């Protein structure tokens, strides 16, 4: 899997090490049986850049925490089925918005960015949370993916909310 990390946020070092974001991206894609040659880009941006994206693509004011831009509309693979190769797309994160959210939730900004990365990848794979059933499915999967990733690293987090908290 190709996971590229671009830090255009001006925050150096980034609140989450680039390698950890890339490892999380690979973990999520592997767990969801996405083709091993799928390509994902995770970009960290500042608030003016996120505001511009949010206004242009969502017609909503101000910055947001995460946006997803799918390319080839890849979906999770199924057991015994060969997944389709292609470009998964881009996840764009805003560390300064994540920092505010993390402080309000009482956890580390790094944990918030890991959560948002997982959330963004799930959106790229067609998951949504517009309806209660969709929200429950997406947030349960998001929590499981994040917790298994952190457990493999001998860590835990308080940033894996129950469905309905994000």
GUZARO-202199 format. One record per residue (C-alpha): x, y, z; residue in three letters; residue number from 1. Coordinates in nm, 3 decimals. Layout:
REM GUZARO-202199
SITE;X;Y;Z;ALA;NUM
...
***
This chain:
REM GUZARO-202199
SITE;0.000;0.000;0.000;UNK;1
SITE;0.118;0.344;-0.080;UNK;2
SITE;0.039;0.601;0.188;UNK;3
SITE;0.186;0.946;0.134;UNK;4
SITE;0.188;1.205;0.413;UNK;5
SITE;0.211;1.574;0.329;UNK;6
SITE;0.247;1.826;0.612;UNK;7
SITE;0.138;2.163;0.474;UNK;8
SITE;0.006;2.281;0.811;UNK;9
SITE;0.316;2.475;0.908;UNK;10
SITE;0.338;2.266;1.226;UNK;11
SITE;0.683;2.111;1.244;UNK;12
SITE;0.700;1.857;1.380;UNK;13
SITE;0.344;1.751;1.311;UNK;14
SITE;0.130;1.664;1.617;UNK;15
SITE;0.142;1.300;1.502;UNK;16
SITE;0.460;1.153;1.355;UNK;17
SITE;0.421;1.104;0.981;UNK;18
SITE;0.523;0.740;1.014;UNK;19
SITE;0.243;0.675;1.262;UNK;20
SITE;-0.016;0.828;1.026;UNK;21
SITE;0.117;0.616;0.739;UNK;22
SITE;0.116;0.302;0.955;UNK;23
SITE;-0.242;0.372;1.062;UNK;24
SITE;-0.346;0.422;0.699;UNK;25
SITE;-0.192;0.089;0.600;UNK;26
SITE;-0.353;-0.083;0.900;UNK;27
SITE;-0.702;0.042;0.810;UNK;28
SITE;-0.662;-0.049;0.444;UNK;29
SITE;-0.528;-0.396;0.526;UNK;30
SITE;-0.804;-0.466;0.777;UNK;31
SITE;-1.065;-0.367;0.520;UNK;32
SITE;-0.902;-0.579;0.249;UNK;33
SITE;-0.827;-0.290;0.015;UNK;34
SITE;-0.600;-0.383;-0.277;UNK;35
SITE;-0.233;-0.385;-0.169;UNK;36
SITE;-0.142;-0.139;-0.446;UNK;37
SITE;-0.408;0.115;-0.349;UNK;38
SITE;-0.281;0.469;-0.303;UNK;39
SITE;-0.379;0.707;-0.024;UNK;40
SITE;-0.262;1.059;0.054;UNK;41
SITE;-0.301;1.219;0.397;UNK;42
SITE;-0.244;1.594;0.400;UNK;43
SITE;-0.225;1.819;0.705;UNK;44
SITE;-0.323;2.181;0.634;UNK;45
SITE;-0.367;2.507;0.823;UNK;46
SITE;-0.703;2.671;0.896;UNK;47
SITE;-0.710;2.907;0.594;UNK;48
SITE;-0.648;2.613;0.357;UNK;49
SITE;-0.912;2.397;0.529;UNK;50
SITE;-1.159;2.687;0.526;UNK;51
SITE;-1.110;2.725;0.150;UNK;52
SITE;-1.168;2.352;0.093;UNK;53
SITE;-1.468;2.342;0.326;UNK;54
SITE;-1.633;2.640;0.158;UNK;55
SITE;-1.557;2.522;-0.196;UNK;56
SITE;-1.660;2.158;-0.165;UNK;57
SITE;-1.919;2.160;0.115;UNK;58
SITE;-2.046;2.518;0.084;UNK;59
SITE;-2.000;2.553;0.460;UNK;60
SITE;-1.820;2.839;0.637;UNK;61
SITE;-1.499;2.811;0.833;UNK;62
SITE;-1.255;2.526;0.879;UNK;63
SITE;-1.345;2.169;0.967;UNK;64
SITE;-1.142;1.886;1.118;UNK;65
SITE;-1.127;1.635;0.830;UNK;66
SITE;-1.235;1.612;0.469;UNK;67
SITE;-1.218;1.316;0.231;UNK;68
SITE;-1.180;1.328;-0.145;UNK;69
SITE;-1.234;0.985;-0.304;UNK;70
SITE;-1.079;0.909;-0.642;UNK;71
SITE;-1.165;0.564;-0.779;UNK;72
SITE;-1.452;0.489;-0.536;UNK;73
SITE;-1.282;0.179;-0.398;UNK;74
SITE;-1.476;-0.027;-0.146;UNK;75
SITE;-1.365;-0.271;0.124;UNK;76
SITE;-1.279;-0.613;-0.010;UNK;77
SITE;-1.466;-0.930;0.077;UNK;78
SITE;-1.335;-1.260;0.198;UNK;79
SITE;-1.226;-1.475;-0.097;UNK;80
SITE;-1.265;-1.191;-0.347;UNK;81
SITE;-0.986;-1.003;-0.523;UNK;82
SITE;-1.013;-0.630;-0.441;UNK;83
SITE;-0.991;-0.372;-0.719;UNK;84
SITE;-0.668;-0.172;-0.747;UNK;85
SITE;-0.674;0.204;-0.779;UNK;86
SITE;-0.636;0.542;-0.618;UNK;87
SITE;-0.825;0.557;-0.292;UNK;88
SITE;-0.803;0.935;-0.264;UNK;89
SITE;-0.707;1.204;-0.017;UNK;90
SITE;-0.776;1.265;0.350;UNK;91
SITE;-0.716;1.625;0.455;UNK;92
SITE;-0.668;1.702;0.826;UNK;93
SITE;-0.653;2.035;1.008;UNK;94
SITE;-0.433;1.995;1.319;UNK;95
SITE;-0.540;2.328;1.472;UNK;96
SITE;-0.909;2.230;1.460;UNK;97
SITE;-0.816;1.884;1.592;UNK;98
SITE;-0.625;2.050;1.877;UNK;99
SITE;-0.937;2.243;1.983;UNK;100
SITE;-1.152;1.930;1.965;UNK;101
SITE;-0.899;1.724;2.157;UNK;102
SITE;-0.884;1.982;2.435;UNK;103
SITE;-1.264;1.987;2.460;UNK;104
SITE;-1.275;1.606;2.470;UNK;105
SITE;-0.988;1.577;2.719;UNK;106
SITE;-0.743;1.379;2.512;UNK;107
SITE;-0.422;1.434;2.315;UNK;108
SITE;-0.423;1.606;1.978;UNK;109
SITE;-0.230;1.310;1.836;UNK;110
SITE;-0.510;1.074;1.935;UNK;111
SITE;-0.765;1.308;1.778;UNK;112
SITE;-0.570;1.312;1.450;UNK;113
SITE;-0.551;0.933;1.448;UNK;114
SITE;-0.927;0.918;1.500;UNK;115
SITE;-0.989;1.172;1.224;UNK;116
SITE;-0.758;0.984;0.987;UNK;117
SITE;-0.951;0.662;1.045;UNK;118
SITE;-1.279;0.851;0.998;UNK;119
SITE;-1.157;1.007;0.673;UNK;120
SITE;-1.040;0.675;0.529;UNK;121
SITE;-1.377;0.518;0.605;UNK;122
SITE;-1.546;0.800;0.413;UNK;123
SITE;-1.314;0.729;0.119;UNK;124
SITE;-1.435;0.369;0.128;UNK;125
SITE;-1.801;0.470;0.108;UNK;126
SITE;-1.899;0.473;0.475;UNK;127
SITE;-2.122;0.755;0.597;UNK;128
SITE;-2.306;0.860;0.910;UNK;129
SITE;-2.609;1.046;0.775;UNK;130
SITE;-2.855;0.788;0.910;UNK;131
SITE;-2.853;0.629;1.259;UNK;132
SITE;-2.780;0.278;1.127;UNK;133
SITE;-2.497;0.406;0.907;UNK;134
SITE;-2.357;0.607;1.195;UNK;135
SITE;-2.357;0.307;1.427;UNK;136
SITE;-2.185;0.087;1.167;UNK;137
SITE;-1.924;0.347;1.075;UNK;138
SITE;-1.843;0.453;1.430;UNK;139
SITE;-1.823;0.095;1.559;UNK;140
SITE;-1.582;0.008;1.279;UNK;141
SITE;-1.384;0.329;1.333;UNK;142
SITE;-1.346;0.248;1.702;UNK;143
SITE;-1.242;-0.112;1.636;UNK;144
SITE;-0.984;-0.014;1.373;UNK;145
SITE;-0.830;0.256;1.590;UNK;146
SITE;-0.819;0.044;1.903;UNK;147
SITE;-0.665;-0.257;1.725;UNK;148
SITE;-0.401;-0.030;1.569;UNK;149
SITE;-0.310;0.119;1.906;UNK;150
SITE;-0.317;-0.220;2.079;UNK;151
SITE;-0.062;-0.351;1.829;UNK;152
SITE;0.160;-0.062;1.939;UNK;153
SITE;0.100;-0.125;2.309;UNK;154
SITE;-0.104;0.194;2.345;UNK;155
SITE;-0.459;0.293;2.427;UNK;156
SITE;-0.659;0.608;2.366;UNK;157
SITE;-0.957;0.798;2.494;UNK;158
SITE;-1.024;0.927;2.141;UNK;159
SITE;-1.222;0.629;2.016;UNK;160
SITE;-1.575;0.759;2.078;UNK;161
SITE;-1.886;0.555;2.092;UNK;162
SITE;-2.128;0.597;1.803;UNK;163
SITE;-2.298;0.933;1.808;UNK;164
SITE;-2.016;1.123;1.976;UNK;165
SITE;-1.853;1.253;1.660;UNK;166
***
